[in-house]
Amino acid sequence: MATSTQTRSAARRVGGVFVRHAREFAALTLLVTFALVLLGEFTAAAGAGATCNNTYPGCAGQFSPVGLSVPQFVEWFHRLVAMSVGYLILGNAVLAWWTERGTRASRAAWLAALLLPVQVAFGALTVTVAGLVPGGYAPPTQLVHFTTALAIFVALTAATLWLDAARGRGATVGRIRLAAYGGLVLPLLQAVVSRGGPLTFWPTVQTTYHALGLLGIAAFAALALWARERDETDLAVLGAVGATITLLNEYLVNGLFVITARVEAVMSVLLAVQFVLFLAAAWRARRLA
């Protein structure tokens, strides 16, 4: 009886820690999901995605990474991280439901969790059973896989921001200005690492481009959500439009399109638009009281 009581007491203490730090857990989940999306981008850019010979969840008929080639190890590691992050996303949804039941933060966290099966299924279709399914490794499948990844990232971003607001933080003038002013740097850096820019578009450079794009999406999303909290409609519109433009730019460099001179020109125009939108947001944020 004493052992059972001690076990329940320990479980309550552990649960209490998670409840008190739900905001931090949401931020951690967002951070590792960000890293996972980039790892997926690098895996695809390096051509490692289809190197495991249609075996899953192992690679090349084995669960151990010992003896795998470098591309196979990259894909094996991507699957391992994806599985681990999936558990975190599910745990984050449960914790958000427990601490913020019925709120927008909880619904956003659960949206990310409910999208997981779609992401897993199309990921498997893309890189593990593509040889068994006609058209498995094809742009439509990759499009769904990439779109779901972005949707999960955006949902987790919103969940983290809303949970932060529920804990008494969120839409301060200082944070809005930080998102707007900091965002100005992102499209400039993207231009440096963009295809057709001064650097060779190796997988690491391509992944850096996507990392800056994801940060841009998060910054614009934060601007939109925080401005909406303060009833700053014009600033919220700038954030929403900016996030949409940045999303479109992400699609141009993920292997779905043949990169021609015209596509590179469109990418440059979109980067310029992103910069102008951040500049307009910074100007508007400067006038906030």
C-alpha positions in Angstrom: 0.0 0.0 0.0 2.8 2.4 0.9 4.6 1.7 -2.4 1.4 2.4 -4.4 0.8 5.6 -2.5 4.4 6.7 -3.2 4.0 5.8 -6.9 0.9 7.9 -7.2 2.5 10.8 -5.3 5.5 10.7 -7.6 3.3 10.6 -10.7 1.4 13.7 -9.4 4.7 15.5 -8.9 5.9 14.7 -12.3 2.5 15.7 -13.8 2.7 18.9 -11.9 6.0 19.8 -13.4 4.7 19.3 -16.9 1.5 21.3 -16.2 3.6 24.2 -14.8 5.9 24.2 -17.8 3.3 23.6 -20.5 4.4 26.7 -22.3 8.0 25.6 -22.3 7.1 22.2 -23.5 5.1 23.7 -26.4 8.1 25.9 -27.3 10.4 22.8 -27.2 8.0 20.9 -29.4 8.0 23.7 -31.9 11.8 23.9 -31.9 12.4 20.2 -32.5 9.7 20.2 -35.2 11.5 23.1 -36.9 14.7 21.0 -36.8 12.8 18.0 -38.1 11.5 19.9 -41.1 15.0 21.1 -41.9 16.4 17.6 -41.5 13.7 16.4 -44.0 14.7 19.2 -46.4 18.4 18.2 -46.2 17.6 14.5 -46.6 15.6 15.3 -49.8 18.2 17.8 -51.1 21.0 15.3 -50.6 19.1 12.6 -52.4 19.1 10.3 -49.4 15.4 9.8 -49.1 15.1 6.8 -51.4 18.2 4.9 -50.4 16.8 2.4 -47.9 15.6 0.0 -50.5 11.9 0.2 -49.7 12.3 -1.1 -46.1 10.6 0.5 -43.2 10.9 1.3 -40.3 14.5 0.1 -40.6 16.8 0.9 -43.5 18.2 -1.6 -46.1 16.7 -4.5 -44.2 18.1 -3.6 -40.7 17.3 -1.5 -37.7 20.9 -0.7 -36.7 22.7 2.1 -38.5 25.9 0.1 -38.4 27.2 -0.6 -41.9 24.9 1.8 -43.7 26.2 4.2 -46.3 26.3 7.9 -45.6 23.0 8.6 -47.5 21.3 5.6 -45.9 22.4 6.8 -42.4 20.9 10.3 -43.2 17.6 8.7 -44.1 17.8 6.3 -41.1 18.5 9.3 -38.7 15.7 11.3 -40.3 13.2 8.4 -39.5 14.5 8.1 -35.9 14.1 11.9 -35.3 10.7 11.9 -37.0 9.4 9.1 -34.7 10.8 10.9 -31.6 9.3 14.3 -32.6 6.0 12.6 -33.3 5.7 11.5 -29.7 6.5 15.0 -28.5 3.8 16.4 -30.7 1.3 14.0 -29.3 2.4 14.7 -25.8 2.1 18.4 -26.4 -1.5 18.0 -27.6 -2.4 16.0 -24.5 -0.7 18.6 -22.2 -2.4 21.5 -24.0 -5.7 19.8 -23.6 -5.1 19.2 -19.9 -4.0 22.8 -19.2 -6.0 24.8 -21.7 -9.0 22.6 -22.4 -11.4 24.0 -25.0 -9.1 26.9 -26.0 -7.6 27.9 -29.3 -4.2 26.8 -28.0 -5.4 23.3 -27.3 -7.2 23.1 -30.7 -4.1 24.2 -32.6 -1.9 21.7 -30.7 -4.4 18.9 -31.5 -4.5 20.0 -35.2 -0.8 19.4 -35.4 -1.3 15.9 -33.7 -4.1 15.0 -36.0 -2.0 15.8 -39.1 0.7 13.4 -38.0 -0.8 10.3 -39.6 -1.1 12.1 -42.9 2.5 13.2 -42.6 3.7 9.7 -41.7 1.7 8.0 -44.5 2.8 10.3 -47.3 6.4 10.2 -46.0 6.3 6.4 -46.2 4.8 6.6 -49.6 7.5 9.0 -50.8 10.6 7.3 -49.5 9.9 3.8 -48.5 7.2 2.2 -50.6 7.5 4.4 -53.7 8.7 1.4 -55.7 5.6 -0.6 -54.8 3.1 2.1 -55.5 2.8 3.6 -59.0 3.6 7.2 -58.8 4.7 7.0 -55.2 7.8 9.0 -55.6 6.2 11.8 -57.6 5.6 15.6 -57.1 1.9 15.2 -55.9 3.0 12.9 -53.1 5.9 15.2 -52.2 3.6 18.2 -52.3 1.2 16.6 -49.7 4.1 15.5 -47.5 5.7 19.0 -47.6 2.4 20.8 -47.2 1.5 18.7 -44.1 4.9 19.4 -42.6 4.4 23.2 -43.0 0.8 22.9 -41.7 2.1 21.1 -38.5 4.8 23.8 -38.1 2.3 26.6 -38.4 -0.2 24.9 -36.1 2.5 24.5 -33.4 3.6 28.1 -33.9 0.1 29.3 -33.2 -0.4 26.9 -30.3 2.8 28.1 -28.7 1.9 31.8 -29.2 -1.6 31.3 -27.9 -0.4 29.3 -24.9 2.1 32.0 -24.1 -0.7 34.6 -24.2 -2.9 32.5 -21.9 -0.1 32.6 -19.4 -0.1 36.4 -19.3 2.4 37.2 -22.0 2.1 37.5 -25.8 1.1 40.7 -27.6 3.5 43.3 -26.1 4.7 46.2 -28.2 8.3 45.1 -27.6 7.6 41.6 -29.0 5.8 43.0 -32.1 8.7 45.3 -32.8 11.2 42.5 -32.3 9.3 40.3 -34.8 9.1 43.1 -37.4 12.6 44.5 -37.0 14.2 41.0 -36.8 12.2 39.9 -39.8 13.9 42.5 -42.0 17.1 40.5 -41.9 15.6 37.2 -43.0 14.8 37.9 -46.7 18.2 39.6 -47.1 19.9 36.5 -45.8 17.7 34.3 -48.0 18.8 36.3 -51.0 22.4 35.4 -50.2 21.7 31.7 -50.0 19.1 31.5 -52.7 19.5 29.6 -55.9 21.2 31.8 -58.4 22.8 33.7 -55.6 26.5 34.1 -54.8 26.8 30.6 -53.1 26.6 27.2 -54.8 23.2 25.7 -54.0 24.5 22.6 -52.2 22.1 20.7 -49.8 23.4 22.6 -46.8 22.8 26.0 -48.5 19.3 24.9 -49.6 18.5 23.8 -46.1 19.7 27.2 -44.8 17.4 28.9 -47.3 14.5 26.8 -45.9 15.5 27.6 -42.3 15.3 31.3 -43.0 12.0 30.8 -44.7 10.5 29.0 -41.8 11.7 31.7 -39.4 10.1 34.2 -41.7 6.8 32.3 -41.6 7.0 32.2 -37.8 7.8 35.9 -37.6 4.9 36.9 -39.9 2.6 34.6 -38.0 3.6 36.1 -34.7 3.0 39.6 -36.1 -0.5 38.6 -37.4 -1.6 36.9 -34.2 -0.2 39.5 -31.8 -1.6 42.4 -33.9 -5.0 40.7 -33.8 -4.8 40.5 -30.0 -4.3 44.3 -30.0 -6.9 45.0 -32.7 -4.3 46.4 -35.0 -6.0 45.2 -38.2 -3.5 46.7 -40.7 -0.5 45.1 -39.0 -2.4 41.8 -38.7 -3.1 41.9 -42.5 0.6 42.6 -43.2 1.6 39.6 -41.1 -0.9 37.3 -42.8 0.0 38.3 -46.3 3.7 38.1 -45.5 3.3 34.5 -44.1 1.4 33.5 -47.3 4.1 35.0 -49.6 6.9 33.3 -47.6 5.0 30.0 -47.8 4.8 30.3 -51.6 8.5 31.0 -51.8 9.2 27.8 -49.8 7.4 25.8 -52.4 9.6 27.0 -55.2 12.7 25.4 -53.8 11.6 22.0 -52.5 12.0 19.9 -55.7 8.4 20.3 -57.0 9.4 22.6 -59.8 12.2 22.7 -62.3 14.3 25.8 -61.4 14.5 27.9 -64.5 15.7 31.5 -64.8 12.1 32.6 -64.7 11.5 30.7 -61.4 14.6 32.3 -59.9 13.3 35.7 -61.0 9.9 34.9 -59.2 11.8 33.9 -56.1 13.7 37.2 -56.1 10.5 39.1 -56.5 8.9 37.3 -53.6 11.9 37.9 -51.4 11.7 41.6 -52.2 8.0 41.5 -51.3 8.8 39.8 -48.0 11.3 42.6 -47.2 8.8 45.3 -48.1 6.1 43.7 -45.9 8.5 43.4 -43.0 9.6 47.1 -43.5 5.9 48.2 -43.6 5.3 46.2 -40.4 8.3 47.7 -38.7 7.1 51.2 -39.6 3.7 50.4 -38.3 5.0 48.8 -35.1 7.2 51.9 -34.5 4.0 53.9 -34.1 2.4 51.6 -31.5 1.9 53.0 -28.1 
